[in-house]
């Protein structure tokens, strides 16, 4: 009997890890897209998501807009924030040393956290939506996480189709492979950088809509998923979409199974330990070619 219950718990943990992996993969997709094309890592990416969570909270809970209006508006606002971030902060530093770019986006991170603290206060807020729990035998899954997984998967499919079936998407993939050649061919790289930043911001907005269903929003909520998103991108190989996808599901399974056998905090400890070990074995990323 105990073995049967253990198997149920194990299956539940594995499925929960898959659901978590979908959301983490969406987070990594936006960051990898920006790095792969512009070659700049937005350290403040999670803070854009935090602002998106606040936007959805105010649209839905304060102004009373229906969700089908509030969510697209949130995504559009964060896409514009991505554009502004590139235009104001990143574009002037494209030829600067990578450390200067990291310091600049790190400065934006602290600015946005401080701005949110002053503008919204430090209170924890939530949408007040209580979604039911899906019961499959003795297994239980939150509808919020199922919805987040489905929306994340749909978002990744849309981005894939855009990148492979449209002219702009093809140009973005080409410039990520060879920036110098594309510039010599007369391609307006600045325009593509702006489009990429807007897409990265839109993905952050989508992530905000999904995460606000599961987390309270406060000025420092980005610390809950920002560092792990960055580690996933590094583990997968910065700019490597497939590597980020694989790394997201690996991290999610380690966290979920660690939570099964101990508690959730130990799951994160094991995930970070796995990252450190892999950096010794595959310092360029999981799917990087050996030199």
Secondary structure, DSSP 8 states (H G I E B T S, - for coil): -HHHHHHHHHHHHHHHHHHHHHHHHHHHHHHHHHHHHH----TTHHHHHHHHHHHHHIIIIIS---HHHHHHHHHHHHHHHHHHHIIIIIGGGTTS-HHHHHHHHHHHHHHHHHHHHHHH-S--B-------EEEETTEEEEHHHHHHHHHHHHHHHHHHHHHHHSHHHHHHHHHHH-HHHHHHTT--HHHHHHHHHHHHHHHHHHHHHHHTTTS-B-TTGGGGTHHHHHHHHHHH-TT-HHHHHHHHHHHHHHHHHHHHHS-HHHHHHHHHHHHHHHHHH-TT-TT----
